[in-house]
Amino acid sequence: MYFQYGEAETAYLSARDERMAAVIAQVGHIEREVDTDLFSAVVHHIVGQQISTKAQATIWKRMRDELGVVDAAAVLGAGVEKLQSFGMTFRKAEYITDFARKIESGEFDLEGIRQRPDDEAIRELSGLKGVGVWTAEMILLFCMQRPDVFSYDDLAIQRGLRMVYHHRKIDRKLFEKYRRRFSPYCSVASLYLWAAAGGAVPGLKDYAPTQKPKRKG
């Protein structure tokens, strides 16, 4: 399943911003996979923190192959050592086990998150061990398909903004200007900024100042 959007969102963004319109026209429709199961989405994002997409995919495949369904019962049945054997760190295995315990005991109401507004959902998810604000925002976007997610902590989105709008640096004030411009369809804008940051639009470059090498001695 892919993130659902269409003409309404792209027409709105294009009308609001000429440069975004040009990116949308060049890139076309973007298909980004979503995982609508909240439990597995949280686990998947914890697994993927600070490792490459390829490494994340490898570990996730091992988990799916071994556990079948990635749910709280399967995680608790596997235990920390088994989770580690899939290639993740001990700390991540602990975070995932702690999360599964909270779900099994009813301490954390995962499905209730779906009923919360974005800010409350982010606050509750980021209260879990191993889940920061950025991870919570990605869960809202790629699991719950919330339409207005725009993550300041996402380095690729900042890179995309620098490339499309020729900025040297994106501070919070400038970021919020773009959030207001793209809202209520920030999630779709994010998809196109990620595409731009990844090289989908020929001719764009990153305007961030290059770091000068430090002189020795």
C-alpha positions, 0 to 999 in steps of 0.5 A: 500500500502506498501513501494516498494522495492525488490531484487535490493535494498537488494542485494546492501545493502547485498553486501556493508555490512555483518552485514546488510546482516545478518539482511536482511536474518533474517528479510526477506521482510518488509511490511511498510504501506505508505500513498501516499496522501501528505495532509493526510500524513502531518496531520497524522505525526503532529498528531503522534508527541510525542505520542504513535503509539496506541494513534496516530492510535486512533486519526487518526481513529476518524478523518477519521470516522468523516471527511470521507476524510482528506483534506484541506476543511474537516479540515477547515470545522471542525475547531480547537475545533472539531479537538481537540475533536478527542484527539489531543492538541490545538497546533496540531489542530492549526498547522493542521488548519494553514496547511490547510489554506495555501493549500486552499489559494495556499500559499503552493504548496504541489504537487510541493514538489513531484518535489523537490530534497530531501533536498529542499523538507525537507526544504520546509516541515519543514517550515510548523508550526508543521513540523520539519526536522524529520517529513519531512524526514518521509513524504519523506519516508512513503508518497513519497517513496523516496529511500535514506532517513536516519534520524539522528534525528530518535532515533530508527535508532540510536538504530538499528545502535548501536545494529547491529554494536556494537557502544556505541554512534552514533555521526554525523560523524559515522552516515554519514559513514553509510549514504554513505555506504547505499546510494542510498538505505538508506530508505530500510536500515532504514526499517531494522534498525527499525526492529532490534531496535524493536527486530526482530533479536534475540540476538542483544542488545543495546550497549549504556552505561546504566545510573547510578542512581543518588545518593541522598543527 
